[in-house]
Amino acid sequence: MPWCDTCDRLVDDDQVTDEGHCPTCDSKIVAGPKEPMPWRFRLMIIATVIYLGWRAYQGVEWLVHR
């Protein structure tokens, strides 16, 4: 997300001028550093997918035996 140091705010991508300046103060926009996804979040997503897959399997198995 683009950040304007002069205005001290985030600027939407569609508001940034073609030259890469802030629409309000016309100063150069600094692109914020891209932070990698935390490993805990990845682990939570993997665990959620495994859990929901297991619950879906149990639901299908329950329907078949009923």
N, C-alpha and C positions, 0 to 999 in steps of 0.2 A: 504494500500500500504506500503510495507516495506521501512524503512528509515535507511540510514547509517549515523550515527553522524560524523564519522571520515571523510568520503568522502563528507558529506553534500549534499547528493543527494538521489533521489528515486531509488530503485532497483526493477527490474521486478521480479515477483514471480518465473518465471522459471530460473532466474539467481542465486537465493539464493541457497547456497550449502545445502546438506542434514542436516548438523549440524546447519544451520541457520546463516551462516556467509556470509559476503560480498565477492563477487568474486574478487574484486579489492584489498582491503586492508586486508581481512580475519578477520575483526572485527565483533563482535556480532551485528546482525540486530535487530533494535527496531521496533516492529509493531506499526504503528500510531494508535491513539485512533479512534474508530469508532464513528462518530458523528451521532446523530439521524437526521432524515429528518426534516427540519424546518416546523413548522405548516403553515407558509405562502405558502410554496410550495405545501403542501397537499391541502390547501384550493384552490389554483390555479388549481390543477389537478381536483379536484371535480367540481369546477365551469366550467372548460373546458368541462368535460364529460357531464354535465347537458346541457350546451349551445349547444354542437354538437348533443346531442340527440334531443333537441328541434328543431334544424334546420333540422335534418333528418326527424322528424315527419312532419314539415311544407313542406318539399320537397315532401314527399309521399302524403300528403294531396293535394298539388297543382297538382300533376300528376293525382290523382284520379278525381279531379273536372275538369280537362281539357279535 
